Amino acid sequence: MNIITSINAKGGCGKSTIAMSLAAGLALRSKRTLLIDMDPQAQLTQWLELGDGLLPQGTLVEAMEGTRSLAEIIQPTRFDNLSFVASSQSLEDLGRQITEGEGYQTLLTSLLSELPQPFDFVVIDSPNQISPVMENAIYPADLFVVPFESTKAVRSYANFFALLLKLRPGEEHRVMHVLSNLSRQPGLQKRVAATMELHGIARARTEVRTCGWLAQVDENGGSIFHYRPHSRGAADMEALLQEVLERLGHATPMATTATEQPVITNQSQNHLHEAA
């Protein structure tokens, strides 16, 4: 079971869209996939119409507080091979409460290990702020996908990165840094790329370009592959999924480019940590 977390410590950078697209793309490849909404804003929950984002019943809140198992709250979706765990606003309150328990950072990890049948892939949409819930989204991940749509998102990345180093020190973390929704703002795109380069943050090969259809996908079921399969957004998300699978060792590598994202070594981790 491979776990992919879409994450950054800033809202509006496209992480929910990426999480939904990766999960839907994996499901279309006949991979048994679980999508987990760990954002208290519950955007994915509302996109998929599998909860109101307010009530904790039937959501991750119940599993993390121990009143129900994770298997009991997993819901089917309208998409074959894709299952879902809903979120709610009360997840933020629960995050403050769980810190009283020892090892609270591994709650989700434990819940996933107790599933009677593991999934092929788990895709997590992380909250957009540093919190105990974000720690749970970080701890079990095999790969992090971090979208940048502004220089502020690049600066906010340092907060996530410091937390990653704290939770999982001494590892060579797989992290993909993805430019998102910048193709129609070349000036901003250059500034974001320059800021990334300044801090030693290598870019992923794939860029998610600005796409009107992708911006509307939240109102149309969440999956760009089903809503507008021949759009620019679908092409970019397919390319991103291909790169994700390569990084996880599940696909034949494509030709490399100068912007291909390497594994982050301890040396580059220290450089970024000091720069931040």
C-alpha positions in Angstrom: 0.0 0.0 0.0 1.5 3.3 -1.1 0.4 6.5 0.6 0.5 9.9 -1.2 -0.1 13.1 0.7 -1.0 16.4 -1.1 0.2 19.1 1.2 1.3 22.6 1.9 0.9 25.0 4.8 -1.2 27.4 2.7 -4.7 27.3 1.4 -5.7 27.9 -2.2 -2.6 26.3 -3.7 -4.5 23.5 -5.5 -3.7 20.6 -3.1 -7.4 19.3 -2.9 -7.7 19.3 -6.7 -4.4 17.4 -7.0 -5.5 14.9 -4.3 -8.8 14.3 -6.0 -7.2 14.0 -9.5 -4.5 11.6 -8.4 -7.0 9.4 -6.6 -9.5 9.4 -9.6 -6.6 8.7 -12.0 -5.4 5.7 -9.9 -8.9 4.4 -9.8 -9.2 4.6 -13.5 -6.1 2.5 -13.7 -8.0 -0.2 -11.8 -6.0 0.5 -8.6 -8.1 0.0 -5.4 -7.7 3.5 -4.0 -8.8 5.3 -0.8 -9.1 9.0 -0.8 -9.0 10.6 2.7 -10.1 14.2 3.4 -8.1 15.4 6.3 -8.8 19.1 5.8 -11.3 20.5 8.3 -12.6 22.7 5.5 -13.9 19.4 4.0 -13.8 20.6 0.4 -13.5 17.0 -1.1 -16.3 15.8 1.2 -18.6 18.5 -0.3 -17.3 18.0 -3.9 -18.2 14.3 -3.7 -21.5 15.0 -1.8 -20.5 12.5 0.8 -21.1 14.8 3.8 -22.0 18.3 4.7 -18.6 19.2 6.2 -20.1 20.1 9.5 -21.3 17.0 11.4 -18.7 14.6 12.7 -20.9 11.5 12.2 -19.5 9.1 9.6 -16.3 11.1 9.2 -12.6 10.7 10.1 -13.4 12.4 13.4 -15.1 9.3 14.7 -12.3 7.0 13.7 -9.6 9.2 15.2 -11.5 9.6 18.4 -11.9 5.8 18.6 -15.7 5.5 18.5 -15.7 3.7 15.1 -13.1 1.9 13.0 -11.7 3.3 9.8 -13.3 0.5 7.9 -16.8 1.5 9.2 -16.6 5.1 8.0 -15.2 4.3 4.5 -17.8 5.2 1.8 -18.1 4.2 -1.8 -18.0 6.9 -4.4 -19.6 7.2 -7.9 -16.3 6.2 -9.3 -15.2 2.5 -9.7 -12.3 1.5 -7.4 -12.4 4.7 -5.4 -13.5 4.8 -1.8 -13.6 7.8 0.5 -13.2 9.0 4.1 -15.1 12.2 4.8 -14.0 15.2 6.9 -15.8 17.8 9.0 -15.0 21.1 10.7 -14.9 19.3 14.1 -11.6 17.6 12.9 -9.8 20.8 13.9 -11.2 20.7 17.4 -10.3 17.0 17.6 -6.7 17.9 16.6 -6.3 20.0 19.7 -7.7 17.2 21.9 -5.6 14.3 20.6 -2.3 15.9 21.7 -3.1 14.8 25.2 -2.4 11.2 24.2 1.1 9.7 23.7 1.9 8.9 20.0 -1.0 11.0 18.7 1.0 11.6 15.5 0.5 8.0 14.5 -3.2 7.7 14.9 -4.0 7.6 11.2 -1.0 5.2 10.6 -2.5 2.8 13.2 -6.0 3.1 11.7 -4.7 2.2 8.2 -2.8 -0.8 9.5 -6.0 -2.2 11.0 -7.9 -2.2 7.7 -9.0 -5.8 7.0 -8.0 -5.4 3.3 -5.3 -2.8 2.5 -5.8 -0.6 -0.5 -3.3 -0.4 -3.4 -3.0 3.4 -2.8 -4.1 5.9 -0.2 -4.3 9.6 -1.2 -4.5 12.1 1.6 -5.7 15.7 1.3 -3.8 17.4 4.2 -5.0 20.4 6.1 -3.4 23.7 5.1 -2.0 24.7 8.4 0.5 23.2 10.9 -1.6 21.1 13.3 -1.7 17.7 14.9 -4.0 16.6 12.0 -1.3 17.6 9.6 1.2 15.6 11.6 -1.0 12.5 11.0 -1.1 13.3 7.3 2.7 13.4 7.2 3.7 10.5 9.3 2.6 7.5 7.1 3.2 9.1 3.6 5.5 7.5 1.1 5.4 10.5 -1.2 4.5 14.2 -0.7 3.1 16.3 -3.6 3.5 20.0 -2.8 1.8 22.6 -5.1 3.0 26.1 -5.4 0.8 28.9 -6.9 2.5 31.9 -5.4 5.7 33.0 -3.7 3.8 32.9 -0.4 3.2 29.2 -1.0 6.9 28.7 -1.4 7.6 30.5 1.9 4.9 28.5 3.7 6.6 25.3 2.5 9.3 25.9 5.1 6.7 25.3 7.9 5.7 21.9 6.5 9.3 21.0 5.8 10.4 21.8 9.3 7.6 19.6 10.6 8.6 16.8 8.3 12.1 16.9 9.6 10.9 16.8 13.2 8.5 13.9 12.6 10.8 11.8 10.3 14.4 12.8 10.8 17.3 11.1 9.0 15.2 10.0 6.0 15.5 10.6 2.3 12.0 11.9 1.7 10.2 11.7 -1.6 8.8 15.2 -2.3 7.5 16.5 -5.6 7.2 20.3 -5.8 4.6 21.2 -8.5 4.0 24.6 -10.1 0.2 25.1 -10.1 -2.1 27.5 -12.0 0.7 29.8 -13.1 0.9 29.3 -16.8 -1.2 32.5 -17.6 0.8 34.6 -15.2 4.4 34.4 -16.7 5.7 37.1 -14.4 4.5 35.4 -11.3 5.6 32.1 -12.6 9.1 33.3 -13.0 9.1 34.8 -9.5 7.9 31.5 -8.0 10.5 29.5 -9.9 13.2 31.9 -8.8 12.1 31.7 -5.2 12.2 27.9 -5.4 15.6 28.0 -6.9 16.9 30.4 -4.2 15.9 28.0 -1.5 17.1 24.8 -3.3 13.6 23.5 -4.0 13.8 21.5 -7.2 10.7 21.5 -9.5 8.8 18.4 -10.5 8.8 17.7 -14.2 5.1 18.2 -14.4 3.4 21.6 -14.2 -0.4 21.9 -13.6 -1.3 24.7 -16.0 -4.2 27.1 -15.6 -7.3 25.4 -16.9 -10.9 26.7 -16.7 -12.3 23.2 -16.7 -10.1 22.3 -13.8 -11.3 25.3 -11.9 -14.9 24.1 -12.3 -14.3 20.5 -11.3 -15.4 21.0 -7.7 -18.9 21.7 -9.0 -18.9 18.7 -11.3 -18.1 15.7 -9.2 -14.4 16.4 -8.5 -12.7 14.3 -11.2 -11.3 16.1 -14.2 -10.9 12.8 -15.9 -14.6 12.2 -15.9 -15.8 15.9 -16.3 -13.5 17.0 -19.1 -11.2 14.1 -20.1 -9.7 15.8 -23.1 -8.9 19.1 -21.4 -5.5 20.6 -20.6 -6.2 20.0 -16.9 -6.8 16.3 -17.5 -3.6 16.0 -19.6 -1.6 17.7 -16.8 -3.1 15.6 -14.1 -2.4 12.4 -16.1 1.3 13.6 -16.5 1.5 14.3 -12.8 0.1 10.8 -12.0 2.6 9.2 -14.3 5.4 11.1 -12.5 4.0 10.1 -9.1 4.0 6.4 -10.1 7.5 6.7 -11.4 8.7 8.1 -8.1 7.0 5.2 -6.3 8.5 2.6 -8.6 5.3 1.7 -10.4 5.9 2.9 -13.9 8.6 3.0 -16.6 10.4 6.3 -16.3 10.0 8.8 -19.0 12.8 10.9 -20.5 14.3 13.1 -17.7 14.5 16.8 -17.9 16.4 19.6 -16.2 13.5 20.2 -13.8 13.0 16.6 -12.7 12.6 16.4 -9.0 15.2 14.3 -7.2 14.9 12.6 -3.8 15.7 15.1 -1.1 18.9 14.2 0.6 19.9 15.1 4.1 22.3 17.7 2.8 19.6 19.5 0.7 17.2 19.2 3.7 19.7 21.1 5.9 20.2 23.8 3.2 16.5 24.5 3.0 15.9 24.3 6.7 18.7 26.9 7.3 17.4 29.1 4.4 13.9 29.1 5.9 
